[in-house]
Amino acid sequence: MALDTWLAFFTACWVISLSPGAGAIASMSSGLNFGFRRGYWNAVGLQLALIVQIAIVAAGVGALLAASEMAFQGIKWFGVAYLLYLGWKQWRAVPAALATETGELTAARPLTLIMRGFVVNASNPKAIVFILAVLPQFLDSARPLLAQYLVMTATMVGVDLVVMAGYTGLAARVLRLLREPRQQRLLNRTFGALFGAAAGLLATVRQAAQ
């Protein structure tokens, strides 16, 4: 993977990972109920599911993109439209209190939290569609695809681990600051704009020369 392509993908990973979703809410819930050190095991489960989802995409999309310019453009603009749709929904989202799952035991075992995180990500049908729409745009079909997918997987997992550490730590200490409607509305609109920025970045990506 060329350095400039990786840097663009690295930037996109931060935008995507920072955007609040089921994984972020699960991480905040874990941090609130179990503290940072124990609650962070939830993030490990999230990444295991992410690796499985990327493997599914890698197994069926690479050859199609290498052979078809039409397929590349179709998936690319589908990805742009999907990001814009997510941004619009995030911008218009109504402030709502986060679930805290106060009934759970505070001494949950690490394996329990790993499995919970895995199920949260693996059971989200939007995640696989999102990966399908975004990852292939950064592939160079003239180079070995497996190595590129491994680099992208390591990049996505590394960034997401850092981001989920932030969400978990934030919830463990200052989650109550996010419960005011005005603050939640500002957060929603900020991430709505970030989805739009990600769509703009994706729109500039072109298929590598054969």
C-alpha positions in Angstrom: 0.0 0.0 0.0 1.4 3.4 -1.0 2.1 5.8 1.8 -0.3 8.5 0.6 -3.1 5.9 0.3 -2.4 4.6 3.8 -2.4 8.1 5.3 -5.8 8.8 3.7 -7.0 5.5 5.0 -5.5 6.2 8.5 -7.4 9.5 8.5 -10.6 7.9 7.5 -10.2 5.3 10.2 -10.1 8.1 12.9 -13.2 9.7 11.5 -15.1 6.5 11.3 -14.0 5.2 14.7 -14.6 8.5 16.5 -18.2 8.6 15.1 -20.5 7.4 17.9 -22.3 4.1 17.3 -23.1 0.8 19.0 -19.5 0.0 19.7 -18.9 3.4 21.3 -22.1 3.1 23.4 -21.0 -0.4 24.5 -17.6 1.0 25.5 -19.1 3.8 27.5 -21.5 1.5 29.2 -18.6 -0.8 30.2 -16.5 2.0 31.5 -19.4 3.3 33.5 -20.3 0.0 35.1 -16.9 -1.7 35.4 -14.3 1.1 35.3 -11.6 1.5 32.7 -9.3 -1.5 33.5 -12.0 -4.1 33.5 -14.4 -2.4 31.1 -11.8 -2.1 28.3 -12.1 -5.9 27.7 -15.3 -4.9 25.8 -13.1 -3.2 23.2 -11.2 -6.4 22.6 -14.4 -8.2 21.7 -15.3 -5.3 19.4 -12.0 -5.7 17.5 -12.4 -9.5 17.2 -15.8 -9.0 15.5 -14.2 -6.3 13.3 -11.5 -8.7 12.1 -14.1 -11.3 11.2 -16.1 -8.6 9.2 -13.0 -7.5 7.3 -12.1 -11.1 6.5 -15.6 -11.6 5.0 -15.2 -8.5 2.8 -11.7 -9.5 1.8 -12.8 -12.9 0.7 -15.3 -11.7 -1.8 -14.7 -8.2 -3.0 -11.0 -8.0 -4.0 -11.2 -9.9 -7.2 -14.3 -8.0 -8.3 -12.7 -4.7 -7.9 -9.5 -5.8 -9.6 -11.5 -6.8 -12.7 -14.3 -4.2 -13.0 -14.0 -0.4 -13.1 -17.8 -0.3 -13.1 -17.9 -2.3 -9.8 -15.3 0.0 -8.3 -17.2 3.1 -9.1 -20.5 1.6 -8.1 -19.3 0.6 -4.6 -17.4 3.9 -4.3 -20.5 6.1 -4.9 -22.6 3.8 -2.8 -20.1 4.4 0.0 -20.2 8.2 -0.5 -24.1 8.1 -0.4 -24.1 5.9 2.7 -21.7 8.2 4.6 -23.8 11.2 3.7 -26.9 9.3 4.9 -25.3 8.5 8.2 -24.2 12.1 8.5 -27.7 13.4 7.9 -29.1 11.0 10.5 -26.5 11.9 13.0 -27.1 15.6 12.5 -30.8 15.2 13.0 -30.5 12.7 15.9 -32.6 13.7 19.0 -30.6 13.8 22.2 -31.3 10.8 24.4 -29.9 9.3 27.5 -27.4 6.5 27.1 -28.2 3.1 28.5 -26.1 2.2 31.5 -27.1 -1.3 32.2 -27.1 -0.7 35.9 -28.4 -4.2 36.6 -25.1 -5.9 35.6 -22.6 -7.1 38.1 -19.6 -4.8 38.5 -17.3 -7.8 38.8 -18.0 -9.2 35.3 -15.3 -11.5 34.0 -13.0 -10.3 31.1 -14.3 -13.2 28.9 -17.9 -12.0 29.5 -17.0 -8.5 28.4 -15.1 -9.7 25.4 -18.1 -11.8 24.3 -20.5 -8.9 24.9 -18.3 -6.6 22.7 -18.0 -9.3 20.0 -21.8 -9.7 19.9 -22.4 -6.0 19.7 -20.2 -5.6 16.6 -21.0 -8.9 15.0 -24.7 -8.5 15.2 -24.7 -5.0 13.6 -25.7 -5.5 9.9 -24.7 -2.0 9.1 -21.1 -2.7 10.0 -20.4 -5.2 7.2 -22.2 -2.9 4.7 -20.0 0.0 5.9 -16.8 -2.0 5.5 -17.9 -3.2 2.1 -18.5 0.3 1.0 -15.3 1.9 2.4 -12.3 -0.5 2.5 -12.1 -1.6 -1.2 -11.7 2.1 -2.2 -8.2 2.1 -0.8 -7.0 -1.1 -2.5 -4.4 -1.1 -5.3 -5.4 -4.0 -7.5 -1.9 -4.1 -9.1 -0.4 -5.2 -5.7 -1.1 -8.3 -3.6 -4.5 -7.8 -2.0 -3.9 -10.0 1.1 -1.0 -7.8 2.3 -3.1 -4.7 1.8 -6.0 -6.1 3.8 -3.7 -7.1 6.6 -2.3 -3.6 6.8 -5.8 -2.1 6.7 -7.0 -4.5 9.4 -4.0 -3.7 11.7 -4.7 0.0 11.1 -8.4 -0.1 11.8 -8.0 -2.3 14.8 -5.2 -0.1 16.2 -7.1 3.1 15.8 -10.3 1.6 17.2 -8.5 0.3 20.2 -7.2 3.8 21.0 -10.6 5.4 20.4 -12.5 2.9 22.5 -10.0 3.4 25.3 -11.0 7.1 25.1 -14.7 6.3 25.2 -14.3 3.8 28.0 -12.1 6.2 30.1 -14.5 9.1 29.4 -17.5 7.1 30.6 -15.6 5.9 33.7 -15.0 9.5 34.8 -17.2 12.1 33.1 -20.1 10.4 31.3 -22.6 12.5 33.2 -21.4 15.5 31.2 -22.8 14.0 28.0 -26.3 13.6 29.4 -27.4 17.3 29.0 -29.5 17.7 25.8 -27.5 20.7 24.6 -24.2 18.8 24.8 -25.6 15.7 23.1 -27.0 17.9 20.3 -23.6 19.5 19.8 -22.0 16.1 19.7 -24.5 14.7 17.2 -23.9 17.6 14.8 -20.2 17.4 15.2 -20.1 13.8 14.2 -22.7 14.4 11.5 -20.2 16.9 9.9 -17.4 14.3 10.3 -19.4 11.8 8.3 -19.8 14.4 5.6 -16.0 15.0 5.7 -15.4 11.2 5.3 -17.8 11.2 2.3 -15.8 14.0 0.7 -12.6 12.1 1.3 -14.0 8.9 -0.2 -15.3 10.8 -3.3 -11.7 11.8 -4.2 -10.4 8.2 -4.2 -9.7 6.7 -7.6 -9.0 3.2 -8.7 -5.3 2.5 -9.0 -3.9 2.2 -12.5 -3.7 -1.3 -13.9 
